[in-house]
């Protein structure tokens, strides 16, 4: 009974949680997404949004990035990618 519990509930939970919080171009994420890579346009938009956020909130103003990250996400949503 315990083996069935682990197979049905615990292992999928581990795989599900391993997909959270990985890097943008991490091998685990590529495996998780079945090898899907972001398009060139998406990467260019991401770079543009990163540059905009760094111009808007320089390192001297936002040392921990707490304002840059939401700005970058909003920019990507505005570009239609996230």
VOTOR-50968 format. One line per field, with one value per residue: residue number from 1; residue in three letters; x, y, z of N, C-alpha, C in turn. Coordinates in steps of 0.02 Angstrom, whole numbers. Layout:
% residues N
i	c(NUM, ...)
aa	c(ALA, ...)
n_X	c(X, ...)
n_Y	c(Y, ...)
n_Z	c(Z, ...)
ca_X	c(X, ...)
ca_Y	c(Y, ...)
ca_Z	c(Z, ...)
c_X	c(X, ...)
c_Y	c(Y, ...)
c_Z	c(Z, ...)
END
This chain:
% residues 82
i	c(1, 2, 3, 4, 5, 6, 7, 8, 9, 10, 11, 12, 13, 14, 15, 16, 17, 18, 19, 20, 21, 22, 23, 24, 25, 26, 27, 28, 29, 30, 31, 32, 33, 34, 35, 36, 37, 38, 39, 40, 41, 42, 43, 44, 45, 46, 47, 48, 49, 50, 51, 52, 53, 54, 55, 56, 57, 58, 59, 60, 61, 62, 63, 64, 65, 66, 67, 68, 69, 70, 71, 72, 73, 74, 75, 76, 77, 78, 79, 80, 81, 82)
aa	c(UNK, UNK, UNK, UNK, UNK, UNK, UNK, UNK, UNK, UNK, UNK, UNK, UNK, UNK, UNK, UNK, UNK, UNK, UNK, UNK, UNK, UNK, UNK, UNK, UNK, UNK, UNK, UNK, UNK, UNK, UNK, UNK, UNK, UNK, UNK, UNK, UNK, UNK, UNK, UNK, UNK, UNK, UNK, UNK, UNK, UNK, UNK, UNK, UNK, UNK, UNK, UNK, UNK, UNK, UNK, UNK, UNK, UNK, UNK, UNK, UNK, UNK, UNK, UNK, UNK, UNK, UNK, UNK, UNK, UNK, UNK, UNK, UNK, UNK, UNK, UNK, UNK, UNK, UNK, UNK, UNK, UNK)
n_X	c(41, 98, 196, 121, 60, 172, 211, 98, 66, 177, 295, 250, 223, 351, 413, 331, 355, 490, 493, 467, 539, 662, 802, 791, 841, 873, 936, 850, 727, 710, 700, 584, 491, 485, 591, 565, 615, 633, 575, 669, 619, 553, 660, 730, 634, 632, 763, 756, 659, 726, 831, 757, 703, 819, 862, 758, 756, 897, 1044, 1091, 977, 887, 945, 919, 834, 697, 605, 635, 606, 460, 430, 493, 419, 291, 319, 348, 223, 152, 213, 162, 202, 205)
n_Y	c(-60, 62, 83, 105, 224, 310, 306, 354, 479, 548, 546, 612, 736, 779, 792, 892, 1000, 1018, 1084, 1213, 1370, 1366, 1408, 1517, 1462, 1331, 1162, 1071, 1136, 1138, 1000, 977, 1052, 982, 1003, 1126, 1278, 1454, 1573, 1668, 1798, 1811, 1804, 1919, 2016, 1993, 2031, 2166, 2210, 2186, 2278, 2397, 2393, 2400, 2527, 2603, 2569, 2580, 2492, 2561, 2618, 2513, 2390, 2254, 2210, 2209, 2294, 2291, 2162, 2144, 2247, 2201, 2084, 2140, 2212, 2107, 2046, 2149, 2148, 2032, 1902, 1837)
n_Z	c(0, 38, -59, -174, -138, -136, -270, -338, -277, -212, -297, -421, -362, -322, -448, -501, -414, -437, -556, -526, -497, -569, -674, -820, -940, -905, -898, -832, -840, -979, -1002, -929, -1000, -1115, -1203, -1261, -1319, -1285, -1406, -1528, -1540, -1418, -1329, -1367, -1332, -1195, -1161, -1196, -1105, -985, -998, -998, -869, -793, -828, -777, -641, -572, -508, -397, -343, -326, -250, -219, -317, -305, -363, -496, -546, -542, -633, -750, -773, -795, -910, -1000, -1004, -1063, -1187, -1231, -1199, -1072)
ca_X	c(0, 140, 230, 72, 53, 230, 211, 42, 62, 239, 339, 226, 231, 421, 425, 295, 390, 555, 483, 460, 599, 724, 824, 754, 867, 903, 922, 791, 667, 703, 673, 515, 449, 494, 640, 542, 658, 600, 590, 716, 582, 540, 723, 743, 588, 655, 823, 733, 625, 779, 866, 711, 698, 883, 863, 708, 777, 967, 1068, 1099, 911, 855, 1000, 897, 794, 626, 563, 650, 574, 390, 430, 510, 361, 239, 341, 339, 151, 133, 238, 120, 237, 192)
ca_Y	c(0, 121, 93, 134, 293, 347, 311, 394, 546, 581, 557, 668, 798, 798, 817, 954, 1053, 1030, 1130, 1281, 1404, 1350, 1462, 1526, 1417, 1277, 1097, 1041, 1167, 1114, 933, 982, 1079, 938, 1031, 1187, 1336, 1517, 1596, 1723, 1859, 1814, 1820, 1990, 2055, 1986, 2074, 2235, 2224, 2189, 2343, 2450, 2391, 2424, 2600, 2632, 2557, 2560, 2453, 2605, 2631, 2450, 2342, 2184, 2193, 2201, 2334, 2274, 2099, 2156, 2289, 2158, 2041, 2180, 2227, 2047, 2038, 2200, 2125, 1975, 1838, 1803)
ca_Z	c(0, 42, -123, -219, -117, -159, -343, -362, -250, -194, -355, -463, -325, -327, -516, -509, -377, -467, -612, -500, -473, -604, -717, -882, -990, -867, -927, -800, -869, -1048, -997, -903, -1054, -1172, -1249, -1292, -1305, -1302, -1473, -1533, -1526, -1346, -1296, -1380, -1291, -1126, -1154, -1198, -1041, -934, -1005, -976, -796, -765, -837, -733, -572, -571, -451, -339, -315, -309, -247, -215, -376, -287, -408, -566, -566, -562, -693, -806, -786, -826, -978, -1041, -1014, -1111, -1252, -1250, -1192, -1009)
c_X	c(43, 176, 183, 63, 111, 229, 157, 45, 129, 284, 313, 233, 303, 436, 391, 333, 459, 551, 477, 528, 663, 741, 788, 777, 903, 889, 862, 727, 656, 675, 599, 468, 458, 539, 620, 586, 618, 620, 640, 681, 569, 604, 743, 698, 609, 717, 803, 700, 675, 814, 822, 707, 762, 890, 816, 728, 849, 987, 1074, 1032, 879, 907, 977, 852, 720, 579, 575, 612, 500, 385, 444, 452, 304, 256, 331, 265, 126, 156, 199, 152, 220, 120)
c_Y	c(63, 135, 126, 208, 336, 357, 359, 466, 581, 595, 612, 736, 824, 826, 884, 1011, 1067, 1077, 1202, 1309, 1383, 1408, 1461, 1475, 1358, 1210, 1061, 1070, 1145, 1043, 935, 1005, 1041, 970, 1095, 1245, 1400, 1540, 1654, 1789, 1867, 1832, 1893, 2034, 2052, 2030, 2147, 2254, 2228, 2256, 2400, 2452, 2415, 2500, 2634, 2627, 2534, 2524, 2497, 2619, 2567, 2394, 2269, 2164, 2187, 2242, 2315, 2212, 2110, 2199, 2246, 2112, 2079, 2198, 2166, 2033, 2088, 2180, 2063, 1907, 1803, 1812)
c_Z	c(0, -23, -174, -202, -143, -235, -367, -338, -241, -254, -402, -428, -328, -396, -528, -475, -406, -527, -590, -481, -506, -650, -784, -935, -957, -900, -897, -830, -941, -1049, -977, -958, -1119, -1225, -1282, -1271, -1320, -1372, -1471, -1516, -1451, -1308, -1307, -1338, -1218, -1114, -1153, -1131, -983, -937, -981, -899, -763, -774, -787, -659, -571, -507, -388, -305, -288, -305, -246, -273, -363, -331, -481, -589, -584, -625, -755, -823, -820, -898, -1024, -1053, -1066, -1182, -1276, -1242, -1127, -989)
END
